[in-house]
Amino acid sequence: SRTFDSGFNVSGSLVSTSGSTSSGVLTEEGIDVITLSAGYDGDNFGGGLVYVNGDDYCGVINAYISSGCSTLGVSSLAVDVLGFGGYWTPNDGKTTVSATVNHIMPDIGGIDTENISDLQLSLEQQFGPGVLSASWKSIPLYKVVSSTDLDEDTLGTYFEVYYTQPINDSLDLTYGVAMADPDTDSGDSFTLYDYTAVGAQATFKF
């Protein structure tokens, strides 16, 4: 990784597993996940993109769950993900607005799939001694049309609001509410529960 004085930054990583004499790093037989990113951070705005290329997640799954992919009728699973994100702080950091989009491009052996995308919007506002935060996120999934066809679908959206309050140098309190808004279209393979949750968290620092 490298961060430049101009505000630009780049990084890259390679994770390889299940290596052997016949399936080495960056070979067709091996299991490699490549991650590349580039971004920019200015005085009050920034953003970047991340690209992840995974060429055989079935190999990783089967290493921990015996015949995990074959049980689902999947012979191979490669996934590319392209993510974009950006933020803006218009008033000396007291407010931060951010957005993130992930475009997921799977390649499943023997199954036709559409690409799916998610979107997350977030807002943080300094409020009194603490920070008030809110986030909204879409939840994409697939609708099973047939054993060889998956179409883009959505479970619905998720929204949360919470407040982080510093009590002293060693203790922060966070409390808030989270709500799910399911998509109720008929024929969906899965259904998101319609729920509201209220919670609190104490963070101690030593």
N, CA, C and O of each residue as an XYZ file, in Angstrom:
824
protein
N       0.850     -1.185      0.000
C       0.000      0.000      0.000
C       0.888      1.238      0.000
O       2.044      1.194      0.421
N       0.321      2.346     -0.483
C       1.095      3.590     -0.541
C       0.129      4.774     -0.468
O      -0.883      4.809     -1.168
N       0.456      5.736      0.385
C      -0.287      6.989      0.472
C       0.632      8.119      0.015
O       1.741      8.272      0.528
N       0.170      8.901     -0.941
C       0.985      9.970     -1.517
C       0.665     11.305     -0.842
O      -0.420     11.481     -0.287
N       1.602     12.231     -0.893
C       1.410     13.548     -0.284
C       0.261     14.308     -0.925
O      -0.325     15.186     -0.292
N      -0.072     13.988     -2.169
C      -1.142     14.685     -2.873
C      -2.530     14.286     -2.372
O      -3.520     14.923     -2.735
N      -2.617     13.249     -1.548
C      -3.912     12.780     -1.059
C      -4.364     11.479     -1.696
O      -5.300     10.845     -1.210
N      -3.714     11.074     -2.773
C      -4.075      9.812     -3.419
C      -3.464      8.634     -2.657
O      -2.412      8.758     -2.031
N      -4.145      7.498     -2.725
C      -3.629      6.286     -2.093
C      -3.996      5.079     -2.936
O      -5.031      5.065     -3.603
N      -3.144      4.071     -2.901
C      -3.376      2.834     -3.641
C      -2.974      1.659     -2.756
O      -2.136      1.801     -1.866
N      -3.573      0.506     -3.004
C      -3.190     -0.700     -2.272
C      -3.541     -1.915     -3.101
O      -4.355     -1.849     -4.022
N      -2.917     -3.017     -2.760
C      -3.200     -4.272     -3.432
C      -2.850     -5.430     -2.523
O      -1.945     -5.325     -1.696
N      -3.566     -6.539     -2.673
C      -3.250     -7.721     -1.885
C      -3.571     -8.971     -2.689
O      -4.412     -8.956     -3.588
N      -2.892    -10.041     -2.348
C      -3.121    -11.344     -2.969
C      -3.178    -12.382     -1.865
O      -2.242    -12.520     -1.077
N      -4.300    -13.121     -1.813
C      -4.452    -14.215     -0.859
C      -4.615    -15.495     -1.664
O      -5.522    -15.609     -2.488
N      -3.734    -16.453     -1.421
C      -3.790    -17.735     -2.118
C      -3.878    -18.856     -1.090
O      -3.228    -18.806     -0.046
N      -4.687    -19.864     -1.394
C      -4.839    -20.989     -0.483
C      -4.927    -22.281     -1.282
O      -5.079    -22.267     -2.504
N      -4.831    -23.383     -0.576
C      -4.862    -24.724     -1.186
C      -3.743    -24.912     -2.197
O      -3.918    -25.596     -3.205
N      -2.596    -24.307     -1.930
C      -1.466    -24.440     -2.841
C      -0.827    -25.818     -2.760
O      -0.795    -26.429     -1.692
N      -0.328    -26.300     -3.866
C       0.398    -27.562     -3.937
C       1.246    -27.530     -5.198
O       1.288    -26.520     -5.900
N       1.928    -28.648     -5.488
C       2.767    -28.691     -6.689
C       1.944    -28.559     -7.953
O       2.463    -28.136     -8.986
N       0.664    -28.914     -7.893
C      -0.175    -28.842     -9.091
C      -1.117    -27.652     -9.089
O      -1.746    -27.367    -10.108
N      -1.229    -26.949     -7.967
C      -2.124    -25.779     -7.908
C      -1.431    -24.688     -7.115
O      -1.652    -24.541     -5.913
N      -0.595    -23.926     -7.795
C       0.204    -22.904     -7.136
C      -0.447    -21.538     -7.195
O      -1.586    -21.383     -7.638
N       0.310    -20.548     -6.735
C      -0.165    -19.166     -6.715
C      -0.382    -18.665     -8.137
O       0.475    -18.842     -9.003
N      -1.538    -18.036     -8.374
C      -1.894    -17.433     -9.662
C      -1.945    -18.460    -10.791
O      -1.652    -18.133    -11.942
N      -2.311    -19.682    -10.471
C      -2.556    -20.679    -11.502
C      -4.046    -20.931    -11.603
O      -4.807    -20.601    -10.693
N      -4.457    -21.517    -12.711
C      -5.869    -21.815    -12.917
C      -6.380    -22.811    -11.881
O      -7.555    -22.778    -11.513
N      -5.508    -23.692    -11.413
C      -5.916    -24.717    -10.460
C      -5.948    -24.193     -9.023
O      -6.658    -24.750     -8.186
N      -5.201    -23.146     -8.725
C      -5.130    -22.618     -7.372
C      -6.327    -21.751     -7.033
O      -7.161    -21.457     -7.889
N      -6.402    -21.345     -5.770
C      -7.489    -20.489     -5.280
C      -6.879    -19.151     -4.896
O      -6.144    -19.060     -3.913
N      -7.178    -18.119     -5.662
C      -6.580    -16.805     -5.449
C      -7.667    -15.745     -5.304
O      -8.661    -15.760     -6.031
N      -7.472    -14.830     -4.363
C      -8.337    -13.656     -4.217
C      -7.450    -12.421     -4.323
O      -6.559    -12.216     -3.498
N      -7.694    -11.603     -5.337
C      -6.905    -10.397     -5.587
C      -7.762     -9.176     -5.250
O      -8.908     -9.074     -5.690
N      -7.204     -8.258     -4.474
C      -7.906     -7.029     -4.103
C      -7.052     -5.830     -4.483
O      -5.880     -5.749     -4.113
N      -7.647     -4.893     -5.229
C      -6.973     -3.662     -5.637
C      -7.837     -2.477     -5.233
O      -9.062     -2.535     -5.340
N      -7.215     -1.414     -4.777
C      -7.985     -0.229     -4.399
C      -7.214      1.033     -4.742
O      -5.985      1.035     -4.811
N      -7.969      2.112     -4.958
C      -7.395      3.431     -5.204
C      -8.352      4.468     -4.656
O      -9.568      4.312     -4.764
N      -7.819      5.519     -4.073
C      -8.685      6.534     -3.485
C      -8.010      7.877     -3.380
O      -6.834      8.039     -3.706
N      -8.789      8.840     -2.915
C      -8.289     10.200     -2.727
C      -8.954     10.801     -1.491
O     -10.162     10.660     -1.301
N      -8.170     11.468     -0.656
C      -8.673     12.177      0.514
C      -8.260     13.630      0.422
O      -7.074     13.958      0.470
N      -9.265     14.510      0.286
C      -9.007     15.941      0.239
C      -9.253     16.580      1.590
O      -9.321     15.893      2.609
N      -9.388     17.917      1.595
C      -9.602     18.633      2.851
C     -10.961     18.326      3.459
O     -11.072     18.180      4.677
N     -12.000     18.225      2.630
C     -13.330     17.950      3.175
C     -14.133     16.970      2.324
O     -15.357     16.909      2.433
N     -13.455     16.217      1.492
C     -14.143     15.200      0.709
C     -13.134     14.129      0.303
O     -11.923     14.337      0.375
N     -13.645     13.001     -0.116
C     -12.772     11.919     -0.559
C     -13.593     10.770     -1.096
O     -14.823     10.782     -1.046
N     -12.906      9.796     -1.600
C     -13.604      8.633     -2.146
C     -12.622      7.660     -2.756
O     -11.411      7.880     -2.750
N     -13.159      6.595     -3.274
C     -12.290      5.609     -3.894
C     -13.062      4.433     -4.435
O     -14.291      4.387     -4.375
N     -12.329      3.498     -4.958
C     -12.930      2.283     -5.491
C     -12.086      1.085     -5.084
O     -10.873      1.181     -4.897
N     -12.776     -0.059     -4.952
C     -12.137     -1.313     -4.580
C     -12.606     -2.384     -5.555
O     -13.799     -2.502     -5.833
N     -11.667     -3.159     -6.067
C     -11.986     -4.272     -6.960
C     -11.471     -5.555     -6.338
O     -10.302     -5.649     -5.966
N     -12.354     -6.550     -6.226
C     -11.991     -7.846     -5.667
C     -12.288     -8.921     -6.705
O     -13.400     -9.006     -7.227
N     -11.285     -9.737     -6.998
C     -11.432    -10.847     -7.929
C     -11.176    -12.147     -7.182
O     -10.064    -12.398     -6.716
N     -12.217    -12.972     -7.072
C     -12.090    -14.276     -6.427
C     -12.387    -15.368     -7.439
O     -13.481    -15.410     -8.001
N     -11.418    -16.259     -7.679
C     -11.589    -17.156     -8.822
C     -12.148    -18.540     -8.471
O     -12.508    -19.290     -9.379
N     -12.232    -18.907     -7.174
C     -12.786    -20.226     -6.859
C     -13.152    -20.300     -5.384
O     -12.417    -20.870     -4.578
N     -14.296    -19.718     -5.042
C     -14.720    -19.758     -3.649
C     -15.196    -21.152     -3.244
O     -15.204    -21.469     -2.054
N     -15.589    -21.986     -4.197
C     -15.994    -23.346     -3.869
C     -14.839    -24.112     -3.233
O     -15.041    -24.903     -2.312
N     -13.622    -23.871     -3.731
C     -12.479    -24.539     -3.141
C     -12.284    -24.165     -1.690
O     -11.933    -25.012     -0.870
N     -12.514    -22.881     -1.358
C     -12.395    -22.431      0.026
C     -13.526    -23.014      0.870
O     -13.290    -23.495      1.978
N     -14.763    -22.971      0.346
C     -15.914    -23.491      1.093
C     -15.748    -24.975      1.375
O     -15.980    -25.423      2.498
N     -15.351    -25.738      0.369
C     -15.229    -27.185      0.551
C     -14.118    -27.563      1.520
O     -14.124    -28.660      2.079
N     -13.156    -26.647      1.721
C     -12.078    -26.928      2.667
C     -12.585    -26.920      4.109
O     -11.993    -27.548      4.987
N     -13.700    -26.192      4.347
C     -14.230    -26.084      5.705
C     -15.576    -26.795      5.866
O     -15.906    -27.254      6.959
N     -16.349    -26.889      4.789
C     -17.641    -27.574      4.819
C     -17.602    -28.655      3.746
O     -17.603    -28.348      2.554
N     -17.567    -29.883      4.150
C     -17.409    -30.989      3.203
C     -18.493    -30.951      2.143
O     -19.683    -31.005      2.456
N     -18.076    -30.856      0.881
C     -18.995    -30.842     -0.270
C     -20.023    -29.725     -0.155
O     -21.174    -29.888     -0.559
N     -19.600    -28.578      0.403
C     -20.537    -27.471      0.606
C     -21.166    -26.984     -0.677
O     -22.377    -26.771     -0.723
N     -20.375    -26.800     -1.725
C     -20.906    -26.321     -2.999
C     -21.716    -27.394     -3.716
O     -22.785    -27.114     -4.260
N     -21.201    -28.628     -3.715
C     -21.918    -29.682     -4.436
C     -23.270    -29.973     -3.802
O     -24.204    -30.367     -4.501
N     -23.393    -29.788     -2.493
C     -24.687    -29.963     -1.834
C     -25.704    -28.979     -2.380
O     -26.894    -29.286     -2.462
N     -25.233    -27.786     -2.756
C     -26.109    -26.761     -3.332
C     -26.237    -26.901     -4.844
O     -26.930    -26.109     -5.483
N     -25.578    -27.899     -5.420
C     -25.639    -28.096     -6.862
C     -24.760    -27.144     -7.630
O     -25.015    -26.876     -8.804
N     -23.718    -26.622     -6.984
C     -22.818    -25.652     -7.605
C     -21.461    -26.316     -7.811
O     -20.871    -26.847     -6.870
N     -20.976    -26.282     -9.044
C     -19.680    -26.891     -9.334
C     -18.524    -25.910     -9.188
O     -17.415    -26.316     -8.842
N     -18.761    -24.630     -9.444
C     -17.724    -23.608     -9.310
C     -18.375    -22.273     -8.987
O     -19.512    -22.011     -9.380
N     -17.645    -21.433     -8.267
C     -18.185    -20.144     -7.857
C     -17.068    -19.112     -7.862
O     -16.215    -19.105     -6.974
N     -17.075    -18.251     -8.858
C     -16.141    -17.129     -8.939
C     -16.948    -15.837     -8.809
O     -18.024    -15.707     -9.393
N     -16.422    -14.891     -8.045
C     -17.150    -13.645     -7.805
C     -16.198    -12.471     -7.946
O     -15.133    -12.446     -7.329
N     -16.585    -11.497     -8.763
C     -15.894    -10.209     -8.838
C     -16.784     -9.154     -8.199
O     -17.996     -9.148     -8.410
N     -16.190     -8.269     -7.427
C     -16.943     -7.185     -6.778
C     -16.231     -5.871     -7.064
O     -15.017     -5.758     -6.892
N     -17.002     -4.878     -7.504
C     -16.483     -3.535     -7.735
C     -17.246     -2.576     -6.835
O     -18.460     -2.422     -6.968
N     -16.533     -1.936     -5.924
C     -17.169     -1.032     -4.974
C     -16.713      0.401     -5.167
O     -15.535      0.662     -5.410
N     -17.662      1.334     -5.055
C     -17.384      2.760     -5.137
C     -17.869      3.416     -3.846
O     -18.908      3.034     -3.307
N     -17.135      4.381     -3.359
C     -17.565      5.084     -2.161
C     -17.038      6.499     -2.131
O     -16.019      6.812     -2.747
N     -17.744      7.354     -1.408
C     -17.302      8.728     -1.267
C     -17.891      9.367     -0.027
O     -18.912      8.913      0.489
N     -17.247     10.420      0.452
C     -17.740     11.140      1.632
C     -17.504     12.637      1.456
O     -16.672     13.070      0.660
N     -18.268     13.412      2.229
C     -18.170     14.875      2.180
C     -18.385     15.416      3.584
O     -19.360     15.059      4.247
N     -17.489     16.268      4.038
C     -17.614     16.907      5.348
C     -17.672     18.416      5.133
O     -16.625     19.056      5.041
N     -18.873     19.004      5.051
C     -19.005     20.400      4.631
C     -18.696     21.438      5.699
O     -18.547     22.615      5.369
N     -18.593     21.045      6.974
C     -18.453     22.072      8.012
C     -17.424     21.667      9.069
O     -17.756     21.439     10.232
N     -16.181     21.585      8.636
C     -15.056     21.302      9.538
C     -15.216     19.992     10.288
O     -14.811     19.885     11.446
N     -15.798     19.003      9.646
C     -15.902     17.686     10.247
C     -17.074     17.466     11.169
O     -17.230     16.367     11.703
N     -17.917     18.485     11.381
C     -19.065     18.299     12.264
C     -20.141     17.436     11.614
O     -20.907     16.765     12.304
N     -20.195     17.457     10.275
C     -21.148     16.637      9.527
C     -20.392     15.837      8.479
O     -19.521     16.373      7.793
N     -20.724     14.555      8.353
C     -20.135     13.713      7.313
C     -21.241     12.970      6.579
O     -22.030     12.250      7.191
N     -21.291     13.148      5.270
C     -22.248     12.446      4.414
C     -21.456     11.471      3.553
O     -20.450     11.857      2.957
N     -21.889     10.220      3.477
C     -21.153      9.232      2.697
C     -22.111      8.309      1.953
O     -23.269      8.144      2.338
N     -21.607      7.722      0.893
C     -22.387      6.779      0.085
C     -21.457      5.701     -0.436
O     -20.301      5.963     -0.767
N     -21.983      4.473     -0.504
C     -21.211      3.334     -0.989
C     -22.083      2.480     -1.888
O     -23.239      2.210     -1.565
N     -21.533      2.052     -3.017
C     -22.223      1.152     -3.938
C     -21.303     -0.038     -4.208
O     -20.120      0.140     -4.497
N     -21.849     -1.246     -4.114
C     -21.114     -2.458     -4.461
C     -21.823     -3.159     -5.609
O     -23.026     -3.413     -5.544
N     -21.076     -3.467     -6.655
C     -21.611     -4.175     -7.822
C     -21.013     -5.577     -7.813
O     -19.803     -5.740     -7.971
N     -21.856     -6.585     -7.629
C     -21.420     -7.963     -7.430
C     -21.671     -8.749     -8.709
O     -22.791     -8.786     -9.219
N     -20.610     -9.379     -9.224
C     -20.669    -10.064    -10.515
C     -20.250    -11.529    -10.339
O     -19.066    -11.845    -10.458
N     -21.192    -12.418    -10.059
C     -20.835    -13.820     -9.839
C     -20.789    -14.624    -11.140
O     -21.440    -14.276    -12.125
N     -20.021    -15.686    -11.121
C     -19.967    -16.641    -12.226
C     -20.099    -18.027    -11.597
O     -19.135    -18.570    -11.056
N     -21.299    -18.587    -11.675
C     -21.599    -19.869    -11.036
C     -21.698    -20.930    -12.116
O     -22.443    -20.775    -13.084
N     -20.944    -22.010    -11.947
C     -20.918    -23.050    -12.963
C     -22.284    -23.657    -13.237
O     -22.925    -24.178    -12.325
N     -22.738    -23.595    -14.492
C     -23.996    -24.199    -14.891
C     -25.238    -23.411    -14.546
O     -26.346    -23.911    -14.741
N     -25.094    -22.172    -14.031
C     -26.251    -21.372    -13.613
C     -26.119    -19.978    -14.198
O     -25.075    -19.339    -14.060
N     -27.182    -19.497    -14.856
C     -27.218    -18.131    -15.363
C     -27.600    -17.185    -14.234
O     -28.624    -17.379    -13.580
N     -26.784    -16.161    -14.002
C     -27.050    -15.216    -12.921
C     -26.966    -13.789    -13.437
O     -26.167    -13.477    -14.320
N     -27.798    -12.934    -12.875
C     -27.699    -11.505    -13.129
C     -26.769    -10.884    -12.094
O     -26.626    -11.404    -10.987
N     -26.138     -9.773    -12.456
C     -25.349     -9.029    -11.482
C     -26.280     -8.316    -10.512
O     -27.382     -7.916    -10.887
N     -25.845     -8.155     -9.273
C     -26.655     -7.457     -8.281
C     -25.836     -6.325     -7.671
O     -24.605     -6.364     -7.677
N     -26.524     -5.324     -7.147
C     -25.859     -4.161     -6.562
C     -26.555     -3.765     -5.272
O     -27.762     -3.948     -5.115
N     -25.769     -3.217     -4.350
C     -26.358     -2.656     -3.142
C     -25.971     -1.184     -3.031
O     -25.068     -0.710     -3.720
N     -26.661     -0.482     -2.161
C     -26.428      0.946     -1.952
C     -26.557      1.242     -0.467
O     -27.499      0.793      0.185
N     -25.600      2.004      0.067
C     -25.685      2.435      1.451
C     -25.436      3.935      1.529
O     -24.475      4.449      0.956
N     -26.318      4.632      2.249
C     -26.198      6.064      2.494
C     -26.069      6.289      3.993
O     -26.816      5.705      4.778
N     -25.118      7.139      4.394
C     -24.870      7.346      5.818
C     -24.705      8.833      6.116
O     -24.281      9.618      5.268
N     -25.052      9.190      7.347
C     -24.927     10.575      7.806
C     -24.459     10.557      9.253
O     -25.016      9.841     10.085
N     -23.431     11.352      9.549
C     -22.973     11.533     10.919
C     -22.967     13.023     11.232
O     -22.489     13.837     10.442
N     -23.509     13.368     12.407
C     -23.625     14.770     12.789
C     -23.190     14.934     14.241
O     -23.706     14.266     15.137
N     -22.226     15.841     14.459
C     -21.858     16.145     15.838
C     -23.047     16.796     16.521
O     -23.589     17.791     16.040
N     -23.447     16.220     17.651
C     -24.654     16.671     18.343
C     -24.363     16.678     19.833
O     -24.248     15.622     20.456
N     -24.244     17.874     20.404
C     -23.873     17.965     21.809
C     -22.478     17.406     21.999
O     -21.582     17.698     21.207
N     -22.280     16.609     23.033
C     -20.942     16.047     23.279
C     -20.617     14.834     22.421
O     -19.469     14.391     22.391
N     -21.607     14.292     21.723
C     -21.387     13.063     20.981
C     -21.691     13.195     19.502
O     -21.713     14.297     18.955
N     -21.927     12.045     18.855
C     -22.163     11.993     17.416
C     -23.453     11.211     17.161
O     -23.621     10.094     17.648
N     -24.358     11.815     16.391
C     -25.597     11.171     15.969
C     -25.378     10.589     14.577
O     -24.950     11.298     13.667
N     -25.668      9.304     14.410
C     -25.402      8.615     13.150
C     -26.660      7.969     12.614
O     -27.507      7.507     13.379
N     -26.784      7.937     11.285
C     -27.910      7.271     10.632
C     -27.400      6.609      9.359
O     -26.495      7.119      8.698
N     -28.001      5.453      9.021
C     -27.571      4.726      7.839
C     -28.764      4.005      7.228
O     -29.613      3.471      7.941
N     -28.819      3.996      5.884
C     -29.857      3.276      5.128
C     -29.164      2.390      4.116
O     -28.225      2.824      3.448
N     -29.620      1.136      3.993
C     -28.942      0.191      3.112
C     -29.959     -0.705      2.417
O     -30.906     -1.192      3.037
N     -29.747     -0.916      1.110
C     -30.546     -1.889      0.378
C     -29.899     -3.265      0.527
O     -28.684     -3.368      0.695
N     -30.713     -4.323      0.465
C     -30.222     -5.685      0.687
C     -30.556     -6.525     -0.540
O     -31.686     -6.999     -0.664
N     -29.601     -6.721     -1.451
C     -29.875     -7.499     -2.661
C     -29.744     -8.993     -2.411
O     -29.029     -9.431     -1.510
N     -30.442     -9.757     -3.219
C     -30.351    -11.214     -3.160
C     -30.747    -11.743     -4.527
O     -30.877    -10.976     -5.482
N     -30.935    -13.037     -4.621
C     -31.363    -13.640     -5.878
C     -32.711    -14.307     -5.725
O     -33.018    -14.885     -4.682
N     -33.514    -14.224     -6.772
C     -34.763    -14.981     -6.868
C     -34.476    -16.222     -7.709
O     -33.948    -16.127     -8.817
N     -34.832    -17.385     -7.166
C     -34.601    -18.647     -7.866
C     -35.702    -18.844     -8.901
O     -36.848    -19.126     -8.552
N     -35.348    -18.695    -10.175
C     -36.296    -18.919    -11.265
C     -36.360    -20.400    -11.597
O     -37.440    -20.962    -11.779
N     -35.193    -21.024    -11.675
C     -35.102    -22.464    -11.912
C     -33.753    -22.921    -11.386
O     -32.979    -22.112    -10.875
N     -33.463    -24.216    -11.508
C     -32.194    -24.741    -11.008
C     -31.001    -24.202    -11.786
O     -29.860    -24.343    -11.345
N     -31.251    -23.587    -12.937
C     -30.151    -23.047    -13.748
C     -30.304    -21.552    -14.028
O     -29.650    -21.023    -14.927
N     -31.160    -20.866    -13.267
C     -31.413    -19.454    -13.538
C     -31.718    -18.716    -12.241
O     -32.665    -19.055    -11.532
N     -30.899    -17.696    -11.934
C     -31.117    -16.840    -10.780
C     -31.253    -15.402    -11.267
O     -30.394    -14.904    -11.995
N     -32.344    -14.731    -10.861
C     -32.573    -13.351    -11.258
C     -32.376    -12.417    -10.068
O     -32.548    -12.809     -8.914
N     -32.013    -11.180    -10.375
C     -31.808    -10.170     -9.334
C     -33.100     -9.939     -8.561
O     -34.184     -9.878     -9.142
N     -32.972     -9.814     -7.269
C     -34.114     -9.590     -6.400
C     -33.648     -8.715     -5.231
O     -32.462     -8.401     -5.132
N     -34.549     -8.328     -4.367
C     -34.171     -7.562     -3.189
C     -34.966     -8.044     -1.990
O     -36.163     -8.314     -2.087
N     -34.285     -8.149     -0.860
C     -34.970     -8.502      0.385
C     -35.678     -7.304      0.980
O     -36.623     -7.465      1.751
N     -35.238     -6.107      0.636
C     -35.815     -4.890      1.195
C     -34.715     -3.929      1.587
O     -33.652     -3.907      0.966
N     -34.964     -3.140      2.608
C     -33.987     -2.148      3.056
C     -33.843     -2.204      4.575
O     -34.687     -2.754      5.283
N     -32.760     -1.625      5.044
C     -32.426     -1.652      6.465
C     -32.035     -0.235      6.869
O     -31.304      0.438      6.143
N     -32.521      0.222      8.031
C     -32.277      1.595      8.476
C     -31.932      1.575      9.958
O     -32.548      0.852     10.742
N     -30.940      2.377     10.333
C     -30.600      2.459     11.758
C     -30.205      3.883     12.123
O     -29.650      4.628     11.315
N     -30.509      4.234     13.369
C     -30.141      5.528     13.941
C     -29.549      5.261     15.326
O     -30.145      4.535     16.121
N     -28.388      5.839     15.620
C     -27.801      5.623     16.936
C     -26.982      6.852     17.344
O     -26.577      7.662     16.510
N     -26.756      6.959     18.645
C     -26.030      8.097     19.204
C     -24.875      7.587     20.049
O     -25.072      6.741     20.921
N     -23.666      8.094     19.799
C     -22.493      7.721     20.563
C     -22.103      8.884     21.466
O     -21.793      9.981     21.002
N     -22.128      8.614     22.772
C     -21.893      9.664     23.767
C     -20.664      9.338     24.600
O     -20.644      8.313     25.282
N     -19.643     10.178     24.562
C     -18.483      9.947     25.435
C     -18.818     10.371     26.868
O     -19.216     11.510     27.111
N     -18.652      9.442     27.808
C     -18.918      9.748     29.212
C     -17.668     10.313     29.878
O     -17.730     11.305     30.604
N     -16.539      9.668     29.618
C     -15.246     10.153     30.087
C     -14.175      9.573     29.164
O     -14.499      9.006     28.120
N     -12.917      9.709     29.533
C     -11.838      9.237     28.670
C     -11.841      7.725     28.508
O     -11.233      7.208     27.571
N     -12.514      7.003     29.404
C     -12.481      5.534     29.383
C     -13.796      4.899     28.978
O     -13.832      3.688     28.761
N     -14.874      5.652     28.866
C     -16.192      5.061     28.637
C     -16.973      5.825     27.576
O     -17.125      7.044     27.653
N     -17.475      5.075     26.566
C     -18.408      5.598     25.567
C     -19.695      4.790     25.640
O     -19.657      3.570     25.802
N     -20.828      5.462     25.521
C     -22.122      4.801     25.456
C     -22.721      5.009     24.066
O     -22.691      6.117     23.532
N     -23.264      3.941     23.485
C     -23.943      4.006     22.188
C     -25.311      3.369     22.339
O     -25.430      2.250     22.838
N     -26.358      4.088     21.902
C     -27.703      3.531     21.967
C     -28.475      3.994     20.737
O     -28.263      5.094     20.226
N     -29.386      3.120     20.269
C     -30.107      3.462     19.053
C     -31.175      2.459     18.706
O     -31.532      1.594     19.505
N     -31.684      2.596     17.477
C     -32.764      1.750     16.994
C     -32.451      1.332     15.563
O     -31.903      2.114     14.786
N     -32.804      0.086     15.217
C     -32.621     -0.442     13.868
C     -33.952     -0.990     13.375
O     -34.697     -1.615     14.129
N     -34.242     -0.747     12.092
C     -35.530     -1.160     11.525
C     -35.309     -1.807     10.168
O     -34.465     -1.358      9.391
N     -36.064     -2.861      9.880
C     -36.014     -3.528      8.586
C     -37.330     -3.288      7.866
O     -38.401     -3.349      8.470
N     -37.241     -3.017      6.578
C     -38.427     -2.796      5.741
C     -38.383     -3.814      4.603
O     -37.727     -3.577      3.588
N     -39.078     -4.949      4.763
C     -38.954     -6.019      3.762
C     -39.698     -5.712      2.471
O     -40.712     -5.015      2.464
N     -39.163     -6.256      1.374
C     -39.859     -6.248      0.094
C     -40.807     -7.445      0.089
O     -40.369     -8.584      0.250
N     -42.082     -7.197     -0.091
C     -43.080     -8.259      0.058
C     -43.587     -8.796     -1.275
O     -44.692     -9.334     -1.343
N     -42.787     -8.658     -2.343
C     -43.203     -9.215     -3.629
C     -43.413    -10.721     -3.517
O     -42.622    -11.411     -2.874
N     -44.457    -11.227     -4.130
C     -44.730    -12.662     -4.086
C     -43.712    -13.411     -4.937
O     -43.189    -12.875     -5.914
N     -43.439    -14.650     -4.556
C     -42.512    -15.479     -5.310
C     -41.073    -15.340     -4.899
O     -40.204    -15.971     -5.500
N     -40.780    -14.521     -3.875
C     -39.407    -14.395     -3.409
C     -38.941    -15.693     -2.759
O     -39.722    -16.391     -2.113
N     -37.669    -16.005     -2.937
C     -37.118    -17.226     -2.350
C     -36.945    -17.082     -0.842
O     -37.098    -18.055     -0.103
N     -36.626    -15.874     -0.383
C     -36.434    -15.603      1.041
C     -37.218    -14.351      1.399
O     -37.546    -13.541      0.533
N     -37.514    -14.204      2.679
C     -38.256    -13.040      3.152
C     -37.513    -12.403      4.314
O     -37.090    -13.097      5.238
N     -37.354    -11.091      4.273
C     -36.742    -10.353      5.370
C     -37.802    -10.092      6.431
O     -38.888     -9.601      6.124
N     -37.485    -10.422      7.677
C     -38.434    -10.188      8.759
C     -38.632     -8.700      8.968
O     -37.678     -7.923      8.925
N     -39.874     -8.309      9.193
C     -40.219     -6.924      9.499
C     -40.030     -6.738     11.003
O     -40.834     -7.235     11.791
N     -38.990     -6.037     11.405
C     -38.718     -5.939     12.832
C     -38.132     -4.575     13.169
O     -37.625     -3.861     12.303
N     -38.216     -4.233     14.453
C     -37.556     -3.063     15.003
C     -36.803     -3.507     16.252
O     -37.361     -4.189     17.111
N     -35.559     -3.125     16.347
C     -34.730     -3.514     17.490
C     -34.160     -2.268     18.148
O     -33.755     -1.324     17.470
N     -34.132     -2.276     19.464
C     -33.556     -1.194     20.250
C     -32.414     -1.768     21.078
O     -32.565     -2.820     21.700
N     -31.279     -1.087     21.090
C     -30.135     -1.629     21.812
C     -29.237     -0.550     22.372
O     -29.358      0.626     22.030
N     -28.322     -0.976     23.249
C     -27.335     -0.076     23.849
C     -26.019     -0.823     23.997
O     -25.990     -2.046     24.133
N     -24.931     -0.059     23.968
C     -23.599     -0.654     24.077
C     -22.698      0.264     24.884
O     -22.722      1.484     24.716
N     -21.898     -0.338     25.766
C     -20.907      0.403     26.531
C     -19.522     -0.050     26.081
O     -19.238     -1.248     26.038
N     -18.661      0.910     25.746
C     -17.306      0.612     25.308
C     -16.312      1.174     26.332
O     -16.259      2.378     26.581
N     -15.527      0.260     26.915
C     -14.524      0.661     27.902
C     -13.144      0.668     27.254
O     -12.803     -0.245     26.503
N     -12.362      1.683     27.540
C     -10.999      1.798     27.031
C     -10.029      1.882     28.209
O     -10.218      2.664     29.140
N      -8.994      1.058     28.139
C      -8.021      1.036     29.228
C      -6.651      1.461     28.718
O      -5.692      1.507     29.488
